[in-house]
Amino acid sequence: MRIRDRVASRVKPRGDAAVVLMYHRVDRNVRDPFWLRVRPEHFAEHLQQVTRVADVVRLKSIFERDSRPKVALTFDDGYADNFWHAKPL
């Protein structure tokens, strides 16, 4: 299954439901024994597909009513790679 299809099948808020996607690291050169890292190019693909079906919003506004579904992105640690690779996207 292509990433586009996987994202579209999972990111479908229903009614007042919301989706929060949690990321750990966005980097390509990190040894990650727990497979929690996403490469920047894959993160860009995630965003591209998510924005096709929903609006990416700040967490504090995820439950505000709107015509499109909403998705918030969170990063569970303050790694510099999240700032350098994820923020520009």
SVG drawing of the C-alpha trace seen along z (x, -y; Angstrom):
<svg xmlns="http://www.w3.org/2000/svg" viewBox="-20 -27 44 29">
<polyline fill="none" stroke="black" stroke-width="0.4" points="0.0,0.0 1.4,-3.4 1.9,-6.0 -0.8,-8.2 -3.3,-5.5 -2.2,-4.7 -2.4,-8.3 -5.8,-8.8 -7.2,-5.7 -5.9,-6.7 -6.4,-10.5 -10.2,-10.7 -11.6,-12.5 -15.3,-11.8 -17.6,-14.4 -15.8,-16.4 -13.0,-13.9 -9.4,-15.1 -6.2,-13.5 -2.9,-14.2 0.2,-12.8 3.2,-12.3 6.7,-12.4 9.9,-11.7 12.8,-12.7 13.1,-14.0 16.6,-13.2 18.4,-11.0 21.7,-10.5 20.7,-9.3 21.2,-5.7 17.8,-4.8 17.5,-1.4 13.8,-1.8 12.8,-2.9 11.3,-6.2 13.0,-8.4 11.4,-9.7 13.6,-10.8 13.0,-14.4 11.9,-13.4 9.3,-11.0 8.1,-13.6 7.6,-15.9 5.5,-13.1 3.5,-12.7 2.7,-16.5 1.9,-16.5 -0.6,-13.7 -2.1,-15.0 -2.7,-18.4 -4.7,-16.7 -7.4,-15.5 -7.1,-17.9 -5.8,-21.2 -2.6,-21.1 -3.3,-23.3 -1.8,-24.2 -2.8,-21.8 -4.7,-24.5 -7.1,-25.0 -7.7,-21.5 -11.3,-21.4 -12.4,-24.7 -15.2,-24.0 -14.3,-24.2 -15.4,-22.7 -12.3,-20.5 -10.9,-17.9 -8.0,-19.1 -4.7,-17.4 -2.1,-18.6 1.6,-17.5 3.5,-17.0 7.1,-16.2 7.8,-14.4 11.3,-15.6 13.2,-18.8 15.8,-17.4 17.5,-20.1 16.8,-17.9 13.0,-18.6 13.8,-22.3 16.2,-22.0 14.3,-19.5 10.6,-19.6 10.0,-23.3 11.0,-24.5 8.4,-22.2"/>
</svg>
